[in-house]
Structures are given as structure tokens and as C-alpha cells.
Amino acid sequence: VAGARDTVGSSMVQKSGIQCYNCKEYVHVARECHKPKRAKDAAYHREKMLLCKQEEAGIQLIAEQADWRDDTDDESDDQELEAHYKYMAKLQ
């Protein structure tokens, strides 16, 4: 990313133009975020399934939706979940 620069031996990073994936603020990166991540409850999975359904229907997702749909930070069996979302979208 243009403008990002690591300082060797320090955690100091110039963050201009870098956005936190969790809270969408520009003052830090996700690993430094102190806000709680979104709970992966029924609403989370329902929204993710609907995004998969929109994508399969050929509807162009906005960048934020596509990034969130592709969120894989904690999901170890991501391909299985993606297949499940698409299957559930077809059932509805």
C-alpha cells in the first residue's frame, strides 16, 4: 500500500491510507484494533448467505461487501462454510 512503511525493530508504522478491517477506522490496523469483532451469530451467517446469493445472481457487490464476504480471519474450514452458504442460498 502506498504510504505504508515499517520501521525495523519497532512497531511504529505509518498508517496513512491503511484501514482497520474490523472497525473501518484509519488510525490503526486490525491486529491493533481494540473494538470487539462482530459476533458470528445467526444474523452474521444470514447476511453472509445473502451476499453469496446476490453474487450467484450476478449482482455486483460493493467492495466492502465483497471484503466482508471473503472474511476468513477465524474460519479454519472456509471452503466448507462457503459451500454451505451457497447451498442455503439456493434453498431460499
N, CA, C and O of each residue as an XYZ file, in Angstrom:
368
protein
N       0.852     -1.175      0.000
C       0.000      0.000      0.000
C       0.890      1.227      0.000
O       1.835      1.318      0.784
N       0.598      2.143     -0.853
C       1.384      3.366     -0.941
C       1.297      4.133      0.365
O       0.210      4.304      0.916
N       2.424      4.591      0.859
C       2.450      5.366      2.089
C       2.686      4.540      3.329
O       2.941      5.103      4.394
N       2.610      3.226      3.234
C       2.848      2.376      4.392
C       4.330      2.066      4.475
O       4.957      1.719      3.474
N       4.893      2.192      5.676
C       6.311      1.944      5.830
C       6.560      1.367      7.209
O       6.134      1.946      8.209
N       7.248      0.229      7.279
C       7.615     -0.375      8.548
C       8.944      0.198      9.004
O       9.829      0.441      8.184
N       9.093      0.414     10.295
C      10.362      0.815     10.867
C      10.971     -0.431     11.482
O      10.354     -1.059     12.343
N      12.170     -0.798     11.056
C      12.830     -2.012     11.517
C      13.035     -1.941     13.021
O      13.528     -0.941     13.543
N      12.650     -3.021     13.721
C      12.839     -3.112     15.162
C      11.813     -2.343     15.969
O      11.988     -2.197     17.179
N      10.781     -1.857     15.371
C       9.776     -1.080     16.075
C       8.398     -1.421     15.528
O       8.263     -1.867     14.389
N       7.375     -1.207     16.354
C       6.014     -1.452     15.885
C       5.422     -0.196     15.250
O       4.246     -0.167     14.889
N       6.252      0.839     15.120
C       5.790      2.094     14.513
C       5.558      1.901     13.022
O       6.475      1.520     12.295
N       4.370      2.155     12.573
C       4.030      2.020     11.158
C       3.280      3.277     10.731
O       2.348      3.713     11.407
N       3.684      3.843      9.626
C       2.946      4.980      9.069
C       1.683      4.411      8.443
O       1.767      3.596      7.524
N       0.525      4.819      8.915
C      -0.722      4.165      8.533
C      -1.596      5.005      7.613
O      -2.797      4.751      7.518
N      -1.046      5.971      6.951
C      -1.884      6.782      6.064
C      -2.409      5.920      4.927
O      -1.630      5.316      4.189
N      -3.702      5.864      4.787
C      -4.308      5.088      3.715
C      -4.591      3.641      4.071
O      -5.154      2.912      3.253
N      -4.220      3.202      5.265
C      -4.482      1.823      5.678
C      -5.692      1.834      6.606
O      -5.751      2.618      7.554
N      -6.653      0.962      6.328
C      -7.904      0.940      7.078
C      -8.001     -0.333      7.904
O      -7.639     -1.413      7.436
N      -8.491     -0.207      9.137
C      -8.710     -1.365     10.004
C      -9.833     -2.212      9.416
O     -10.903     -1.692      9.098
N      -9.596     -3.504      9.272
C     -10.589     -4.402      8.695
C     -11.770     -4.613      9.642
O     -12.887     -4.864      9.192
N     -11.526     -4.511     10.961
C     -12.586     -4.769     11.934
C     -13.555     -3.601     12.094
O     -14.771     -3.782     12.016
N     -13.011     -2.393     12.318
C     -13.881     -1.259     12.639
C     -13.914     -0.192     11.555
O     -14.652      0.786     11.678
N     -13.125     -0.361     10.493
C     -13.088      0.537      9.332
C     -12.497      1.917      9.630
O     -12.666      2.836      8.828
N     -11.803      2.087     10.771
C     -11.135      3.351     11.066
C      -9.769      3.367     10.397
O      -9.219      2.315     10.070
N      -9.221      4.560     10.194
C      -7.941      4.703      9.513
C      -6.776      4.946     10.472
O      -5.670      5.232     10.012
N      -6.978      4.843     11.765
C      -5.911      5.161     12.717
C      -5.090      3.950     13.139
O      -4.059      4.110     13.792
N      -5.517      2.754     12.786
C      -4.785      1.544     13.169
C      -5.126      0.414     12.200
O      -5.979      0.570     11.326
N      -4.456     -0.715     12.363
C      -4.737     -1.902     11.555
C      -5.468     -2.916     12.426
O      -5.526     -2.759     13.646
N      -6.022     -3.949     11.811
C      -6.885     -4.901     12.518
C      -6.196     -5.556     13.709
O      -6.822     -5.757     14.749
N      -4.916     -5.892     13.570
C      -4.261     -6.589     14.688
C      -4.109     -5.690     15.908
O      -3.903     -6.186     17.016
N      -4.210     -4.360     15.721
C      -4.112     -3.407     16.820
C      -5.481     -2.918     17.287
O      -5.561     -2.087     18.192
N      -6.544     -3.412     16.692
C      -7.897     -2.945     16.990
C      -8.334     -3.416     18.376
O      -8.157     -4.580     18.737
N      -8.908     -2.486     19.145
C      -9.380     -2.820     20.485
C     -10.888     -3.009     20.537
O     -11.433     -3.379     21.577
N     -11.557     -2.762     19.435
C     -13.002     -2.955     19.390
C     -13.295     -4.436     19.160
O     -12.562     -5.105     18.432
N     -14.357     -4.952     19.771
C     -14.673     -6.378     19.582
C     -15.061     -6.681     18.142
O     -15.679     -5.863     17.459
N     -14.687     -7.867     17.700
C     -15.082     -8.308     16.365
C     -16.571     -8.625     16.380
O     -17.157     -8.874     17.434
N     -17.163     -8.612     15.216
C     -18.579     -8.917     15.093
C     -18.821    -10.368     15.483
O     -18.090    -11.263     15.058
N     -19.846    -10.596     16.291
C     -20.190    -11.951     16.706
C     -20.672    -12.747     15.499
O     -21.409    -12.235     14.657
N     -20.251    -13.986     15.428
C     -20.661    -14.843     14.312
C     -21.910    -15.618     14.729
O     -21.885    -16.830     14.941
N     -23.004    -14.861     14.835
C     -24.282    -15.418     15.244
C     -25.158    -15.674     14.019
O     -24.677    -15.635     12.887
N     -26.424    -15.930     14.245
C     -27.336    -16.241     13.144
C     -27.437    -15.083     12.152
O     -27.503    -15.309     10.944
N     -27.449    -13.849     12.648
C     -27.544    -12.692     11.751
C     -26.304    -12.582     10.867
O     -26.412    -12.242      9.689
N     -25.144    -12.864     11.420
C     -23.891    -12.838     10.655
C     -23.960    -13.838      9.505
O     -23.661    -13.502      8.360
N     -24.356    -15.068      9.821
C     -24.407    -16.115      8.803
C     -25.518    -15.847      7.779
O     -25.356    -16.156      6.599
N     -26.631    -15.281      8.219
C     -27.716    -14.944      7.301
C     -27.249    -13.880      6.302
O     -27.514    -13.988      5.104
N     -26.555    -12.855      6.799
C     -26.067    -11.799      5.909
C     -25.027    -12.339      4.930
O     -25.013    -11.963      3.758
N     -24.164    -13.217      5.416
C     -23.143    -13.792      4.543
C     -23.796    -14.662      3.461
O     -23.364    -14.656      2.309
N     -24.835    -15.406      3.841
C     -25.554    -16.240      2.884
C     -26.237    -15.376      1.817
O     -26.222    -15.718      0.635
N     -26.833    -14.258      2.237
C     -27.497    -13.368      1.288
C     -26.495    -12.740      0.319
O     -26.813    -12.541     -0.854
N     -25.299    -12.429      0.793
C     -24.271    -11.894     -0.096
C     -23.855    -12.939     -1.124
O     -23.626    -12.609     -2.288
N     -23.756    -14.199     -0.700
C     -23.434    -15.275     -1.646
C     -24.546    -15.420     -2.677
O     -24.289    -15.643     -3.860
N     -25.790    -15.288     -2.208
C     -26.939    -15.393     -3.109
C     -26.919    -14.262     -4.139
O     -27.185    -14.494     -5.319
N     -26.606    -13.045     -3.700
C     -26.514    -11.910     -4.619
C     -25.403    -12.127     -5.633
O     -25.572    -11.839     -6.818
N     -24.275    -12.630     -5.172
C     -23.140    -12.855     -6.063
C     -23.478    -13.897     -7.127
O     -23.135    -13.726     -8.296
N     -24.151    -14.977     -6.725
C     -24.533    -16.017     -7.678
C     -25.559    -15.509     -8.685
O     -25.609    -15.986     -9.818
N     -26.379    -14.540     -8.273
C     -27.383    -13.969     -9.172
C     -26.762    -12.958    -10.138
O     -27.449    -12.404    -10.995
N     -25.470    -12.728     -9.990
C     -24.785    -11.813    -10.897
C     -24.827    -10.367    -10.462
O     -24.451     -9.477    -11.225
N     -25.282    -10.118     -9.241
C     -25.326     -8.754     -8.717
C     -23.926     -8.381     -8.242
O     -23.314     -9.106     -7.459
N     -23.427     -7.247     -8.719
C     -22.092     -6.790     -8.352
C     -22.101     -6.316     -6.904
O     -22.886     -5.438     -6.547
N     -21.238     -6.885     -6.068
C     -21.128     -6.470     -4.678
C     -20.220     -5.255     -4.594
O     -19.261     -5.132     -5.356
N     -20.529     -4.354     -3.659
C     -19.617     -3.234     -3.446
C     -18.383     -3.777     -2.733
O     -18.429     -4.860     -2.149
N     -17.297     -3.042     -2.775
C     -16.016     -3.522     -2.247
C     -16.123     -3.963     -0.794
O     -15.562     -4.993     -0.421
N     -16.835     -3.199      0.031
C     -16.958     -3.541      1.442
C     -17.688     -4.868      1.625
O     -17.299     -5.672      2.472
N     -18.740     -5.108      0.845
C     -19.473     -6.370      0.932
C     -18.601     -7.529      0.481
O     -18.593     -8.583      1.117
N     -17.871     -7.346     -0.602
C     -17.007     -8.409     -1.112
C     -15.905     -8.727     -0.113
O     -15.578     -9.895      0.095
N     -15.325     -7.698      0.511
C     -14.289     -7.914      1.518
C     -14.854     -8.658      2.713
O     -14.221     -9.577      3.233
N     -16.058     -8.262      3.157
C     -16.645     -8.912      4.318
C     -17.030    -10.355      3.995
O     -16.861    -11.245      4.828
N     -17.545    -10.585      2.791
C     -17.920    -11.938      2.394
C     -16.698    -12.837      2.374
O     -16.784    -14.022      2.694
N     -15.564    -12.272      1.997
C     -14.332    -13.044      1.921
C     -13.587    -13.104      3.244
O     -12.482    -13.643      3.303
N     -14.168    -12.562      4.302
C     -13.523    -12.553      5.612
C     -13.206    -13.978      6.040
O     -14.102    -14.813      6.163
N     -11.926    -14.250      6.264
C     -11.507    -15.612      6.612
C     -10.641    -15.636      7.852
O      -9.920    -16.610      8.068
N     -10.683    -14.592      8.683
C      -9.742    -14.486      9.783
C      -9.812    -15.627     10.785
O      -8.766    -16.066     11.263
N     -10.982    -16.124     11.122
C     -11.099    -17.167     12.136
C     -11.643    -18.486     11.602
O     -11.719    -19.461     12.350
N     -12.018    -18.540     10.349
C     -12.690    -19.719      9.817
C     -11.678    -20.699      9.242
O     -11.107    -20.458      8.178
N     -11.456    -21.807      9.950
C     -10.454    -22.779      9.504
C     -10.946    -23.595      8.313
O     -10.154    -23.944      7.437
N     -12.211    -23.898      8.270
C     -12.768    -24.675      7.161
C     -13.590    -23.759      6.262
O     -14.784    -23.976      6.054
N     -12.935    -22.742      5.742
C     -13.593    -21.683      4.987
C     -14.302    -22.193      3.736
O     -15.405    -21.737      3.432
N     -13.702    -23.118      3.013
C     -14.321    -23.624      1.789
C     -15.621    -24.350      2.099
O     -16.593    -24.234      1.352
N     -15.644    -25.093      3.189
C     -16.857    -25.808      3.578
C     -17.973    -24.825      3.934
O     -19.122    -25.025      3.542
N     -17.640    -23.764      4.674
C     -18.645    -22.761      5.023
C     -19.157    -22.039      3.786
O     -20.355    -21.783      3.667
N     -18.261    -21.712      2.869
C     -18.664    -21.027      1.636
C     -19.640    -21.902      0.844
O     -20.641    -21.408      0.324
N     -19.345    -23.198      0.754
C     -20.238    -24.121      0.057
C     -21.587    -24.199      0.775
O     -22.634    -24.264      0.130
N     -21.558    -24.193      2.108
C     -22.785    -24.240      2.897
C     -23.638    -22.995      2.638
O     -24.849    -23.104      2.445
N     -23.006    -21.805      2.633
C     -23.740    -20.566      2.378
C     -24.406    -20.605      1.007
O     -25.567    -20.220      0.863
N     -23.676    -21.066      0.015
C     -24.223    -21.118     -1.342
C     -25.367    -22.121     -1.431
O     -26.360    -21.875     -2.115
N     -25.230    -23.254     -0.739
C     -26.289    -24.263     -0.722
C     -27.546    -23.698     -0.061
O     -28.652    -23.854     -0.579
N     -27.366    -23.041      1.085
C     -28.508    -22.471      1.794
C     -29.161    -21.364      0.964
O     -30.382    -21.207      0.996
N     -28.365    -20.603      0.231
C     -28.914    -19.538     -0.611
C     -29.792    -20.127     -1.710
O     -30.811    -19.538     -2.072
N     -29.405    -21.281     -2.238
C     -30.199    -21.921     -3.289
C     -31.520    -22.451     -2.746
O     -32.514    -22.498     -3.471
N     -31.540    -22.847     -1.483
C     -32.757    -23.380     -0.881
C     -33.804    -22.299     -0.650
O     -34.999    -22.593     -0.613
N     -33.375    -21.066     -0.498
C     -34.329    -19.992     -0.195
C     -34.898    -19.373     -1.427
O     -35.714    -18.456     -1.337
